[in-house]
Amino acid sequence: MERELRRRQRRRKNQLRALAAGTLIVLAILGFRALYRSSVFEIRSVEVVGIEHLSREAVIQKAALPEGATLLRFPKAAIAQRIAADPWVAEVHVTRDFPHTLRIRIVERVPFARVDTGQAAIWLVDANGMVLGEDSAEASVAVPVVRDVPGLDCKPGRRSTSEVLHNALRVLAGISPELYSQVRAVSAPSIDETALVTTSNVELMFGEAVDLAKKDAVVRRIMQEQGASVVFIDVRNPDRPVSRGLTE
């Protein structure tokens, strides 16, 4: 009898605990819903970090934050997608900074070369051939210009399909920083005829982007040995380099 009474008491306590836990869960859900729908965490400022070529105003315009959005209630994925559509944007991260700030962190693509199509515009591209936009006084950076590439059709936000251009970019990416710092232009009428032009007007015929470390070492050795007299170096076959000087 006493044992049965204790069982009933334990059962009653468990039921009360379950009821209390359920009540707390319901209250928590109702409280969260009320908080979610309220303007307690209304977004009052937008912080944009990581930009150099993009403007804060342009990013905020692309974000198109809905009126009345809060840090608990805003279209995060849609905002990130709209911003990521800009050619300059490599990555975008949208985070909350309570109580009232939305933070947009952007990783921009890095201009690697300027591409002269022979028409009015000169285009900035990254190392993968992604066209970022037209070169301008605001966007201009000190990178080599690639010329003479046949059949180019550059459009912002698209990666070039030209194998000749990609070969030229691979050559630039594969040479040493010492040599890269001396390159002002690349002439690339074909893969085999891809040549770098230095700031001192030495033409360096690299051709296909293979054996670049070896080609680079040969070029720098010849330039050091011949000094200002050298005007042309052909390292398409780095084992049999050809060079010409002013007196030849």
MARBA-3410 file (N, C-alpha, C, O; in Angstrom, 1 decimal):
248
0.8,-1.2,0.0,0.0,0.0,0.0,0.9,1.3,0.0,0.6,2.2,-0.8 ~ 1.8,1.2,0.9,2.8,2.4,1.0,3.6,2.5,-0.3,3.9,3.6,-0.7 ~ 4.0,1.4,-0.8,4.8,1.4,-2.1,4.0,1.9,-3.2,4.5,2.7,-4.0 ~ 2.7,1.6,-3.3,1.8,2.1,-4.3,1.6,3.6,-4.2,1.6,4.3,-5.2 ~ 1.6,4.1,-3.0,1.4,5.5,-2.7,2.6,6.3,-3.2,2.5,7.4,-3.8
3.8,5.7,-3.0,5.0,6.4,-3.4,5.1,6.4,-4.9,5.6,7.4,-5.5 ~ 4.7,5.3,-5.6,4.6,5.3,-7.0,3.7,6.4,-7.6,4.1,7.0,-8.6 ~ 2.6,6.5,-7.0,1.7,7.6,-7.4,2.2,9.0,-7.3,2.1,9.9,-8.1 ~ 2.9,9.2,-6.1,3.6,10.5,-5.9,4.6,10.8,-6.9,4.7,11.9,-7.4 ~ 5.5,9.7,-7.2,6.5,9.9,-8.2,5.9,10.2,-9.6,6.4,11.1,-10.3
4.8,9.5,-9.9,4.2,9.7,-11.2,3.6,11.1,-11.3,3.7,11.8,-12.3 ~ 3.0,11.6,-10.2,2.5,12.9,-10.1,3.5,14.0,-10.3,3.3,14.9,-11.0 ~ 4.7,13.8,-9.7,5.8,14.7,-9.8,6.3,14.8,-11.2,6.6,15.8,-11.7 ~ 6.5,13.6,-11.8,6.9,13.5,-13.2,6.0,14.3,-14.2,6.4,15.0,-15.1 ~ 4.7,14.1,-13.9,3.7,14.7,-14.7,3.7,16.2,-14.6,3.6,17.0,-15.6
3.9,16.7,-13.3,4.0,18.1,-13.1,5.3,18.7,-13.7,5.3,19.8,-14.3 ~ 6.4,17.9,-13.7,7.6,18.4,-14.3,7.5,18.5,-15.8,7.9,19.5,-16.5 ~ 6.8,17.5,-16.4,6.6,17.5,-17.8,5.7,18.6,-18.2,5.9,19.3,-19.3 ~ 4.7,18.9,-17.4,3.8,20.0,-17.7,4.5,21.3,-17.6,4.3,22.2,-18.5 ~ 5.4,21.5,-16.6,6.1,22.7,-16.4,7.1,22.9,-17.6,7.2,24.0,-18.1
7.8,21.8,-18.0,8.7,21.9,-19.1,8.0,22.3,-20.4,8.4,23.1,-21.2 ~ 6.8,21.6,-20.6,6.0,21.9,-21.8,5.6,23.4,-21.8,5.6,24.0,-22.9 ~ 5.1,23.9,-20.7,4.7,25.2,-20.5,5.8,26.2,-20.9,5.6,27.2,-21.6 ~ 7.0,25.9,-20.3,8.2,26.8,-20.6,8.5,26.8,-22.1,8.9,27.8,-22.6 ~ 8.4,25.6,-22.7,8.7,25.6,-24.2,7.7,26.4,-25.0,8.1,27.1,-25.9
6.5,26.3,-24.6,5.4,27.0,-25.3,5.6,28.5,-25.1,5.5,29.3,-26.0 ~ 5.9,28.9,-23.8,6.2,30.3,-23.6,7.4,30.8,-24.3,7.4,32.0,-24.8 ~ 8.4,30.0,-24.4,9.7,30.4,-25.1,9.4,30.6,-26.6,9.9,31.5,-27.2 ~ 8.6,29.7,-27.2,8.2,29.8,-28.6,7.4,31.0,-28.8,7.7,31.8,-29.8 ~ 6.4,31.3,-28.0,5.6,32.5,-28.1,6.4,33.7,-27.9,6.2,34.7,-28.7
7.4,33.7,-27.0,8.2,34.9,-26.8,9.1,35.1,-28.0,9.3,36.3,-28.4 ~ 9.7,34.0,-28.5,10.6,34.2,-29.7,9.8,34.7,-30.9,10.2,35.6,-31.6 ~ 8.5,34.2,-31.1,7.7,34.7,-32.2,7.4,36.2,-32.0,7.5,36.9,-33.0 ~ 7.1,36.6,-30.8,6.8,38.0,-30.5,8.1,38.8,-30.8,8.0,39.9,-31.4 ~ 9.2,38.3,-30.4,10.5,39.1,-30.6,10.8,39.1,-32.0,11.3,40.1,-32.5
10.6,38.0,-32.8,10.9,37.9,-34.2,10.1,38.9,-35.0,10.6,39.5,-35.9 ~ 8.8,39.1,-34.6,7.9,40.0,-35.3,8.1,41.5,-34.9,7.6,42.4,-35.5 ~ 8.8,41.7,-33.8,8.9,43.0,-33.2,10.0,43.8,-33.9,10.7,43.2,-34.7 ~ 10.2,45.0,-33.6,11.3,45.9,-34.1,12.4,46.1,-33.1,13.1,47.1,-33.2 ~ 12.5,45.2,-32.1,13.5,45.4,-31.1,14.9,45.5,-31.7,15.7,46.3,-31.3
15.2,44.6,-32.6,16.5,44.6,-33.3,16.5,45.1,-34.7,17.1,44.5,-35.6 ~ 15.7,46.2,-34.9,15.6,46.8,-36.2,17.0,47.2,-36.7,17.8,47.7,-35.9 ~ 17.3,46.9,-38.0,18.6,47.3,-38.6,18.6,48.8,-38.8,17.8,49.3,-39.7 ~ 19.5,49.5,-38.1,19.6,50.9,-38.3,20.8,51.4,-39.0,20.9,52.5,-39.4 ~ 21.8,50.5,-39.1,23.0,50.8,-39.8,23.6,49.6,-40.5,23.4,48.5,-40.1
24.2,49.9,-41.7,24.9,48.8,-42.4,26.4,49.1,-42.5,26.8,50.2,-43.0 ~ 27.2,48.2,-42.1,28.6,48.3,-42.1,29.2,47.5,-43.3,28.9,46.3,-43.3 ~ 30.0,48.1,-44.1,30.6,47.4,-45.3,32.1,47.4,-45.1,32.7,48.5,-45.0 ~ 32.7,46.2,-45.1,34.1,46.2,-44.9,34.8,45.3,-46.0,34.1,44.5,-46.6 ~ 36.0,45.6,-46.3,36.8,44.8,-47.3,36.7,45.4,-48.7,37.2,44.7,-49.6
36.2,46.6,-48.8,36.0,47.1,-50.2,37.2,48.1,-50.5,37.6,48.8,-49.6 ~ 37.6,48.0,-51.8,38.6,49.0,-52.3,38.1,49.6,-53.6,38.2,50.8,-53.7 ~ 37.7,48.8,-54.5,37.2,49.3,-55.8,35.7,49.5,-55.8,35.2,50.4,-56.5 ~ 35.0,48.8,-55.0,33.5,49.0,-54.8,33.3,50.2,-53.8,34.1,50.4,-52.9 ~ 32.2,50.8,-53.9,31.8,51.9,-53.0,30.8,51.3,-52.0,30.0,50.4,-52.3
30.8,51.9,-50.8,29.8,51.5,-49.8,28.4,51.7,-50.3,27.5,50.8,-50.1 ~ 28.1,52.8,-51.0,26.8,53.1,-51.5,26.4,52.0,-52.5,25.2,51.6,-52.5 ~ 27.3,51.6,-53.4,26.9,50.6,-54.4,26.6,49.3,-53.8,25.7,48.6,-54.2 ~ 27.3,48.9,-52.7,27.1,47.6,-52.1,25.7,47.7,-51.4,24.9,46.7,-51.5 ~ 25.4,48.8,-50.7,24.1,48.9,-50.0,23.0,48.9,-51.0,21.9,48.3,-50.7
23.2,49.5,-52.1,22.2,49.5,-53.2,21.9,48.1,-53.7,20.7,47.7,-53.9 ~ 23.0,47.4,-53.9,22.8,46.0,-54.4,22.2,45.1,-53.3,21.4,44.2,-53.6 ~ 22.5,45.4,-52.0,21.9,44.6,-51.0,20.4,44.7,-50.9,19.7,43.7,-50.6 ~ 19.9,45.9,-51.2,18.4,46.1,-51.3,17.7,45.6,-50.0,16.8,44.8,-50.1 ~ 18.2,46.1,-48.9,17.6,45.7,-47.6,16.2,46.1,-47.5,15.9,47.3,-47.7
15.2,45.2,-47.2,13.8,45.6,-47.1,13.6,46.6,-46.0,14.2,46.5,-44.9 ~ 12.6,47.4,-46.2,12.3,48.4,-45.1,11.7,47.6,-43.9,10.9,46.7,-44.1 ~ 12.1,48.0,-42.7,11.6,47.4,-41.5,12.3,46.1,-41.1,11.9,45.4,-40.2 ~ 13.4,45.7,-41.9,14.1,44.5,-41.6,14.8,44.6,-40.2,15.2,45.6,-39.8 ~ 14.9,43.4,-39.5,15.6,43.4,-38.3,16.7,42.3,-38.4,16.8,41.6,-39.3
17.5,42.3,-37.4,18.6,41.3,-37.4,18.1,39.9,-37.2,18.8,38.9,-37.5 ~ 16.9,39.7,-36.8,16.2,38.4,-36.7,15.4,38.1,-38.0,15.0,36.9,-38.2 ~ 15.1,39.1,-38.7,14.2,38.9,-39.9,14.7,39.8,-41.0,14.2,40.9,-41.3 ~ 15.6,39.2,-41.8,16.1,39.8,-43.1,16.5,38.7,-44.0,16.9,37.6,-43.6 ~ 16.4,39.0,-45.4,16.7,37.9,-46.4,18.2,37.8,-46.6,18.7,38.3,-47.6
18.9,37.1,-45.7,20.3,37.0,-45.8,20.8,36.4,-47.1,21.7,37.0,-47.7 ~ 20.3,35.3,-47.5,20.8,34.6,-48.7,20.5,35.4,-49.9,21.4,35.5,-50.8 ~ 19.4,36.1,-50.0,19.1,36.9,-51.2,20.0,38.1,-51.2,20.5,38.5,-52.3 ~ 20.3,38.7,-50.1,21.2,39.9,-50.1,22.6,39.5,-50.5,23.2,40.1,-51.4 ~ 23.1,38.3,-50.0,24.4,37.8,-50.4,24.5,37.5,-51.9,25.5,37.8,-52.6
23.4,36.9,-52.4,23.4,36.6,-53.8,23.4,37.8,-54.7,24.1,37.8,-55.8 ~ 22.7,38.9,-54.3,22.7,40.1,-55.2,24.0,40.7,-55.2,24.5,41.2,-56.2 ~ 24.7,40.8,-54.0,26.0,41.4,-54.0,27.0,40.6,-54.7,27.9,41.1,-55.4 ~ 27.0,39.3,-54.6,27.9,38.4,-55.2,27.8,38.4,-56.7,28.8,38.0,-57.4 ~ 26.7,39.0,-57.3,26.6,39.1,-58.7,27.5,40.1,-59.3,27.7,40.1,-60.5
28.1,41.0,-58.5,29.0,42.0,-59.0,30.3,41.4,-59.4,30.8,40.6,-58.6 ~ 30.9,41.7,-60.6,32.1,41.1,-61.0,33.3,41.2,-60.1,34.2,40.4,-60.0 ~ 33.3,42.3,-59.3,34.4,42.5,-58.4,34.4,41.6,-57.1,35.4,41.5,-56.4 ~ 33.2,41.0,-56.9,33.1,40.3,-55.6,33.5,38.8,-55.8,32.9,38.1,-56.5 ~ 34.5,38.4,-55.0,34.9,37.0,-55.0,34.1,36.3,-53.9,33.7,35.1,-54.1
34.0,36.9,-52.7,33.2,36.3,-51.6,32.5,37.4,-50.9,32.9,38.6,-50.9 ~ 31.3,37.0,-50.3,30.5,38.0,-49.5,30.0,37.2,-48.3,29.5,36.1,-48.4 ~ 30.1,37.9,-47.1,29.6,37.3,-45.8,28.8,38.3,-45.1,29.2,39.5,-44.9 ~ 27.5,38.0,-44.8,26.6,38.8,-44.2,26.4,38.4,-42.7,25.9,37.2,-42.5 ~ 26.7,39.2,-41.8,26.6,38.8,-40.4,25.8,39.9,-39.6,25.6,41.0,-40.0
25.4,39.5,-38.4,24.7,40.4,-37.5,25.6,41.0,-36.4,26.5,40.3,-35.9 ~ 25.5,42.2,-36.1,26.2,42.8,-35.0,25.1,43.5,-34.1,24.8,44.7,-34.3 ~ 24.7,42.7,-33.1,23.6,43.2,-32.3,24.0,44.5,-31.5,25.2,44.6,-31.1 ~ 23.1,45.4,-31.2,21.6,45.3,-31.4,21.1,45.8,-32.8,20.0,45.4,-33.1 ~ 21.8,46.6,-33.5,21.2,47.2,-34.7,22.0,47.3,-35.9,21.6,48.1,-36.8
23.1,46.6,-36.0,24.0,46.7,-37.2,24.1,45.5,-38.0,24.3,44.4,-37.5 ~ 23.9,45.6,-39.3,24.2,44.5,-40.3,25.6,44.7,-40.9,25.9,45.8,-41.4 ~ 26.4,43.7,-40.8,27.8,43.8,-41.3,27.9,43.0,-42.6,27.5,41.8,-42.7 ~ 28.4,43.6,-43.7,28.7,43.0,-45.0,30.2,43.0,-45.2,30.8,44.0,-45.4 ~ 30.7,41.8,-45.2,32.2,41.7,-45.4,32.4,41.1,-46.8,31.9,40.1,-47.2
33.2,41.9,-47.6,33.4,41.5,-49.0,34.9,41.2,-49.2,35.8,41.9,-48.7 ~ 35.2,40.1,-50.0,36.5,39.9,-50.5,36.5,40.2,-52.0,35.8,39.5,-52.7 ~ 37.2,41.2,-52.4,37.2,41.6,-53.8,38.2,40.8,-54.6,39.2,40.3,-54.1 ~ 37.9,40.6,-55.9,38.8,40.0,-56.8,40.0,41.0,-57.0,39.8,42.2,-57.0 ~ 41.1,40.5,-57.3,42.3,41.3,-57.4,42.7,41.5,-58.9,42.9,40.5,-59.6
42.7,42.7,-59.4,43.1,43.0,-60.8,44.6,42.4,-61.0,45.5,42.7,-60.3 ~ 44.7,41.7,-62.1,46.0,41.1,-62.4,46.6,41.6,-63.7,47.8,41.6,-63.8 ~ 45.8,42.0,-64.6,46.2,42.6,-65.9,45.2,43.5,-66.5,44.0,43.4,-66.1 ~ 45.6,44.3,-67.4,44.7,45.1,-68.2,44.7,44.6,-69.6,45.8,44.2,-70.1 ~ 43.5,44.4,-70.2,43.5,43.8,-71.5,43.0,44.9,-72.5,41.9,45.5,-72.4
43.9,45.1,-73.5,43.6,46.0,-74.6,43.0,45.2,-75.8,43.7,44.5,-76.4 ~ 41.7,45.4,-76.1,41.1,44.7,-77.2,41.3,45.4,-78.5,40.8,44.9,-79.5 ~ 41.9,46.5,-78.5,42.1,47.3,-79.7,41.0,48.2,-80.0,41.0,48.9,-81.1 ~ 40.0,48.2,-79.2,38.8,49.1,-79.3,39.0,50.2,-78.3,40.1,50.5,-77.8 ~ 37.9,50.8,-78.0,37.9,52.0,-77.1,38.3,51.6,-75.6,39.0,52.3,-75.0
37.7,50.5,-75.2,37.9,50.2,-73.8,39.1,49.3,-73.5,39.5,48.5,-74.3 ~ 39.7,49.5,-72.3,40.7,48.6,-71.8,40.1,48.0,-70.5,39.5,48.7,-69.7 ~ 40.2,46.6,-70.4,39.5,45.9,-69.4,40.4,45.4,-68.3,41.5,45.0,-68.6 ~ 40.0,45.4,-67.1,40.7,44.8,-66.0,40.2,43.4,-65.8,39.0,43.1,-65.8 ~ 41.2,42.4,-65.7,40.9,41.0,-65.4,41.7,40.5,-64.2,42.7,41.1,-63.9
41.2,39.5,-63.6,41.9,38.8,-62.5,42.8,37.7,-63.1,42.8,37.5,-64.3 ~ 43.5,37.0,-62.3,44.5,36.0,-62.8,43.8,34.8,-63.5,44.4,34.1,-64.2 ~ 42.5,34.7,-63.2,41.7,33.6,-63.9,41.0,34.0,-65.1,40.2,33.3,-65.7 ~ 41.2,35.3,-65.5,40.6,35.8,-66.8,39.2,36.3,-66.6,38.5,36.6,-67.5 ~ 38.7,36.5,-65.3,37.4,37.1,-65.0,37.5,38.5,-65.3,38.4,39.3,-64.8
36.6,39.0,-66.2,36.6,40.4,-66.6,35.9,41.2,-65.4,34.7,41.0,-65.1 ~ 36.6,42.1,-64.8,36.1,42.9,-63.7,35.4,44.2,-64.1,34.4,44.5,-63.5 ~ 35.8,44.8,-65.1,35.2,46.0,-65.6,36.2,46.8,-66.4,37.3,46.4,-66.6 ~ 35.8,48.0,-66.9,36.6,48.9,-67.6,37.7,49.5,-66.8,37.4,49.9,-65.6 ~ 38.9,49.7,-67.3,39.9,50.4,-66.6,39.5,51.9,-66.6,39.0,52.4,-67.6
39.7,52.6,-65.5,39.4,54.0,-65.4,40.3,54.6,-64.4,41.1,54.0,-63.8 ~ 40.2,55.9,-64.3,41.1,56.7,-63.3,40.8,56.2,-61.9,41.8,56.2,-61.1 ~ 39.6,55.8,-61.6,39.3,55.4,-60.3,39.7,53.9,-60.0,40.2,53.6,-58.9 ~ 39.6,53.1,-61.0,39.9,51.6,-60.8,41.3,51.3,-61.2,41.8,50.2,-60.9 ~ 42.0,52.2,-61.9,43.3,51.8,-62.5,44.3,51.4,-61.5,44.5,52.0,-60.4
45.0,50.3,-61.8,46.1,49.8,-61.0,47.3,49.5,-61.8,47.3,49.4,-63.0 ~ 48.5,49.4,-61.1,49.7,49.2,-61.8,50.0,47.8,-62.2,50.7,47.1,-61.5 ~ 49.3,47.3,-63.2,49.5,45.9,-63.7,49.8,46.0,-65.2,49.4,46.9,-65.8 ~ 50.4,44.9,-65.7,50.8,44.9,-67.1,49.5,44.9,-68.0,48.5,44.5,-67.6 ~ 49.7,45.5,-69.2,48.6,45.4,-70.2,48.9,44.3,-71.2,50.0,44.2,-71.7
47.9,43.5,-71.5,48.0,42.5,-72.5,47.4,42.9,-73.8,46.2,43.4,-73.9 ~ 48.1,42.8,-74.9,47.7,43.3,-76.2,47.7,42.2,-77.3,48.3,41.2,-77.0 ~ 47.1,42.5,-78.4,47.2,41.7,-79.6,46.5,40.4,-79.5,46.7,39.5,-80.4 ~ 45.7,40.1,-78.5,45.0,38.8,-78.4,43.9,38.8,-79.4,43.1,39.7,-79.4 ~ 43.8,37.8,-80.3,42.8,37.8,-81.3,41.4,37.4,-80.8,41.3,36.6,-79.9
40.4,38.0,-81.3,39.0,37.6,-81.1,38.5,37.7,-79.7,37.7,36.9,-79.2 ~ 38.9,38.7,-79.0,38.5,38.9,-77.6,37.1,39.6,-77.6,36.8,40.5,-78.3 ~ 36.2,39.1,-76.7,35.0,39.7,-76.4,34.8,39.8,-74.9,34.3,38.9,-74.3 ~ 35.2,40.9,-74.4,35.2,41.1,-72.9,33.9,41.6,-72.4,33.4,42.7,-72.9 ~ 33.3,40.9,-71.4,32.1,41.4,-70.8,32.3,41.2,-69.3,32.6,40.2,-68.8
32.0,42.3,-68.5,32.1,42.2,-67.1,31.3,41.1,-66.5,30.2,40.8,-66.8 ~ 32.0,40.4,-65.5,31.3,39.3,-64.9,31.4,37.9,-65.6,30.9,36.9,-65.1 ~ 32.1,37.9,-66.7,32.4,36.7,-67.4,33.8,36.4,-67.5,34.7,37.3,-67.7 ~ 34.1,35.1,-67.4,35.5,34.6,-67.6,35.8,34.5,-69.0,35.1,33.8,-69.8 ~ 36.9,35.1,-69.5,37.3,35.0,-70.9,37.5,33.5,-71.3,38.0,32.7,-70.5
37.1,33.2,-72.5,37.3,31.8,-73.0,38.5,31.7,-73.9,38.8,30.7,-74.5 ~ 39.3,32.8,-74.0,40.4,32.8,-74.9,41.6,32.1,-74.3,42.1,32.5,-73.3 ~ 42.0,31.0,-74.9,43.2,30.3,-74.5,44.5,31.1,-74.6,45.4,30.9,-73.8 ~ 44.5,31.9,-75.6,45.7,32.8,-75.8,45.8,33.7,-74.6,46.9,33.9,-74.1 ~ 44.7,34.3,-74.2,44.8,35.2,-73.0,45.1,34.5,-71.8,45.9,34.9,-71.0
44.5,33.3,-71.6,44.8,32.5,-70.4,46.3,32.1,-70.3,46.9,32.0,-69.3 ~ 46.9,31.8,-71.5,48.3,31.5,-71.5,49.1,32.7,-71.1,50.1,32.5,-70.3 ~ 48.8,33.9,-71.6,49.5,35.1,-71.2,49.4,35.3,-69.7,50.4,35.7,-69.1 ~ 48.2,35.1,-69.1,48.1,35.3,-67.7,48.8,34.3,-66.9,49.4,34.6,-65.9 ~ 48.9,33.0,-67.4,49.7,32.0,-66.7,51.2,32.3,-66.8,51.9,32.1,-65.8
51.6,32.9,-67.9,53.0,33.3,-67.9,53.3,34.4,-66.9,54.3,34.3,-66.2 ~ 52.4,35.4,-66.8,52.6,36.5,-65.8,52.6,35.9,-64.4,53.4,36.3,-63.5 ~ 51.7,34.9,-64.2,51.6,34.4,-62.8,52.8,33.5,-62.5,53.1,33.3,-61.3 ~ 53.5,32.9,-63.5,54.5,32.0,-63.2,55.9,32.5,-63.2,56.8,31.8,-62.8 ~ 56.1,33.8,-63.5,57.5,34.3,-63.4,57.7,34.9,-62.0,56.8,35.0,-61.2
59.0,35.2,-61.8,59.4,35.6,-60.5,58.9,37.0,-60.2,58.8,37.8,-61.2 ~ 58.7,37.4,-59.0,58.3,38.8,-58.6,59.4,39.8,-59.2,59.0,40.9,-59.6 ~ 60.6,39.4,-59.2,61.7,40.3,-59.7,61.5,40.6,-61.2,61.6,41.8,-61.6 ~ 61.1,39.6,-62.0,60.9,39.9,-63.4,59.5,40.5,-63.6,59.4,41.4,-64.5 ~ 58.5,40.1,-62.9,57.2,40.6,-63.0,57.2,42.1,-62.8,56.5,42.9,-63.5
58.0,42.6,-61.9,58.0,44.0,-61.6,58.6,44.8,-62.7,58.4,46.1,-62.8 ~ 59.2,44.2,-63.7,59.8,44.9,-64.8,58.9,44.8,-66.1,59.2,45.5,-67.1 ~ 57.8,44.1,-66.0,57.0,43.9,-67.2,56.0,45.0,-67.3,55.2,45.2,-66.3 ~ 55.9,45.7,-68.4,54.9,46.7,-68.6,53.8,46.3,-69.6,52.7,46.8,-69.6 ~ 54.1,45.3,-70.4,53.1,44.8,-71.4,53.4,43.4,-71.8,54.5,42.9,-71.7
52.3,42.8,-72.4,52.4,41.5,-73.0,51.8,41.5,-74.3,50.7,42.0,-74.5 ~ 52.5,41.0,-75.3,52.0,40.9,-76.7,51.7,39.4,-76.9,52.6,38.6,-76.8 ~ 50.4,39.1,-77.2,50.0,37.7,-77.3,49.1,37.5,-78.6,47.9,37.2,-78.4 ~ 49.7,37.6,-79.8,48.9,37.3,-81.0,48.6,35.8,-81.1,47.7,35.4,-81.8 ~ 49.4,34.9,-80.4,49.1,33.5,-80.3,49.9,33.0,-79.1,50.6,33.7,-78.4
49.6,31.7,-78.8,50.3,31.1,-77.6,51.8,31.1,-77.8,52.6,31.5,-77.0 ~ 52.2,30.6,-79.0,53.6,30.5,-79.3,54.3,31.8,-79.4,55.6,31.8,-79.1 ~ 53.6,32.9,-79.7,54.3,34.2,-79.9,54.1,35.1,-78.7,54.2,36.3,-78.8 ~ 53.7,34.5,-77.5,53.5,35.3,-76.3,54.8,35.9,-75.8,55.7,35.1,-75.5 ~ 54.9,37.2,-75.8,56.1,37.9,-75.4,55.9,39.0,-74.3,54.9,39.7,-74.4
56.8,39.1,-73.4,56.7,40.1,-72.4,57.6,41.3,-72.9,58.6,41.1,-73.5 ~ 57.1,42.5,-72.5,57.9,43.7,-72.9,58.2,44.4,-71.5,57.3,44.7,-70.8 ~ 59.5,44.6,-71.3,59.9,45.2,-70.0,59.8,46.8,-70.1,59.6,47.3,-71.1 ~ 60.0,47.4,-68.9,60.0,48.8,-68.9,61.1,49.4,-69.6,61.1,50.6,-69.9 ~ 62.2,48.7,-69.8,63.3,49.1,-70.6,63.3,48.6,-72.1,64.3,48.7,-72.8
62.1,48.2,-72.5,61.8,47.8,-73.9,62.6,46.6,-74.3,62.9,46.5,-75.5 ~ 62.8,45.7,-73.4,63.4,44.4,-73.8,62.2,43.4,-74.1,61.3,43.3,-73.3 ~ 62.3,42.8,-75.3,61.2,41.8,-75.6,61.7,40.4,-75.2,62.7,39.9,-75.6 ~ 60.8,39.8,-74.4,61.1,38.4,-73.8,60.1,37.4,-74.4,58.9,37.4,-74.0 ~ 60.5,36.6,-75.3,59.6,35.7,-76.0,59.5,34.4,-75.1,60.5,33.6,-75.1
58.3,34.2,-74.5,58.2,33.1,-73.6,57.4,32.0,-74.2,57.6,30.8,-73.9 ~ 56.5,32.3,-75.2,55.6,31.3,-75.8,54.7,30.6,-74.8,54.0,31.3,-74.0 ~ 54.6,29.3,-74.9,53.6,28.5,-74.0,54.1,28.6,-72.6,55.3,28.7,-72.3 ~ 53.1,28.6,-71.7,53.3,28.8,-70.3,53.8,27.5,-69.6,53.0,26.9,-68.8 ~ 54.9,27.0,-70.1,55.5,25.8,-69.5,57.0,26.1,-69.2,57.6,27.0,-69.7
57.5,25.3,-68.2,58.9,25.5,-67.8,59.2,26.9,-67.4,60.3,27.5,-67.7 ~ 58.2,27.6,-66.7,58.4,29.0,-66.5,59.5,29.4,-65.5,60.2,30.4,-65.7 ~ 59.7,28.5,-64.5,60.8,28.8,-63.6,62.1,28.8,-64.3,63.0,29.6,-64.1 ~ 62.3,27.8,-65.2,63.5,27.7,-66.0,63.7,28.8,-67.0,64.8,29.4,-67.1 ~ 62.6,29.2,-67.7,62.7,30.3,-68.6,63.0,31.6,-67.9,63.8,32.4,-68.3
62.4,31.8,-66.7,62.6,33.0,-65.9,64.1,33.1,-65.5,64.6,34.2,-65.7 ~ 64.6,32.0,-65.1,66.0,32.0,-64.6,67.0,32.4,-65.8,67.9,33.1,-65.6 ~ 66.7,31.8,-67.0,67.5,32.0,-68.1,67.4,33.5,-68.5,68.5,34.1,-68.8 ~ 66.2,34.1,-68.6,66.0,35.5,-68.9,66.8,36.4,-68.0,67.5,37.3,-68.4 ~ 66.7,36.2,-66.7,67.3,37.0,-65.7,68.8,36.9,-65.8,69.6,37.9,-65.6
69.3,35.7,-66.1,70.8,35.6,-66.3,71.3,36.3,-67.5,72.3,37.0,-67.4 ~ 70.6,36.2,-68.6,71.0,36.9,-69.8,70.9,38.4,-69.6,71.8,39.1,-70.1 ~ 69.9,38.9,-69.0,69.7,40.3,-68.8,70.8,40.9,-67.9,71.3,42.0,-68.0 ~ 71.2,40.0,-66.9,72.3,40.5,-66.0,73.7,40.5,-66.7,74.5,41.4,-66.5 ~ 73.9,39.5,-67.6,75.2,39.4,-68.3,75.3,40.4,-69.4,76.4,41.0,-69.5
74.2,40.7,-70.1,74.3,41.6,-71.2,73.9,43.0,-70.9,74.2,44.0,-71.7 ~ 73.2,43.2,-69.8,72.9,44.6,-69.3,72.0,45.3,-70.3,71.1,44.7,-70.9 ~ 72.3,46.6,-70.4,71.4,47.5,-71.2,71.5,47.2,-72.7,70.7,47.7,-73.5 ~ 72.5,46.4,-73.2,72.7,46.2,-74.6,71.6,45.2,-75.2,71.4,45.2,-76.4 ~ 71.0,44.3,-74.4,70.1,43.3,-74.8,68.8,43.9,-75.1,68.3,44.7,-74.4
68.2,43.5,-76.3,66.9,44.0,-76.7,65.9,42.9,-76.9,64.7,43.2,-77.0 ~ 66.3,41.7,-77.1,65.4,40.6,-77.4,66.0,39.3,-76.8,67.2,39.0,-77.0 ~ 65.1,38.5,-76.1,65.5,37.2,-75.6,64.4,36.2,-75.9,63.3,36.5,-75.5 ~ 64.8,35.1,-76.5,63.8,34.1,-76.8,64.1,32.9,-76.0,65.1,32.2,-76.2 ~ 63.2,32.5,-75.1,63.4,31.4,-74.2,62.3,30.3,-74.4,62.0,29.6,-73.5
61.7,30.3,-75.6,60.7,29.3,-75.8,61.3,27.9,-75.7,60.6,27.0,-75.3 ~ 62.5,27.8,-76.0,63.3,26.6,-75.7,64.4,27.0,-74.7,65.5,27.5,-75.1 ~ 64.2,26.9,-73.4,65.1,27.5,-72.4,66.5,26.8,-72.5,67.4,27.4,-72.0 ~ 66.6,25.6,-73.1,67.9,25.0,-73.2,68.7,25.6,-74.3,69.9,25.4,-74.4 ~ 68.0,26.3,-75.3,68.7,26.9,-76.4,68.2,28.3,-76.5,67.6,28.6,-77.6
68.5,29.2,-75.6,67.9,30.6,-75.7,68.6,31.3,-76.8,69.8,31.1,-77.1 ~ 67.9,32.3,-77.3,68.4,33.2,-78.4,68.3,34.6,-77.9,67.2,35.0,-77.3 ~ 69.3,35.4,-78.0,69.3,36.8,-77.6,69.9,37.7,-78.7,70.8,37.3,-79.4 ~ 69.4,38.9,-78.7,70.0,39.9,-79.6,70.3,41.2,-78.9,69.5,41.6,-77.9 ~ 71.4,41.9,-79.3,71.7,43.2,-78.6,71.6,44.3,-79.6,71.2,44.1,-80.7
71.9,45.5,-79.1,71.8,46.7,-79.9,72.7,46.7,-81.1,72.4,47.3,-82.2 ~ 73.9,46.1,-81.0,74.9,46.1,-82.0,74.6,45.0,-83.1,75.3,45.0,-84.1 ~ 73.7,44.2,-82.8,73.5,43.0,-83.8,72.6,43.4,-84.9,72.3,42.6,-85.8
END
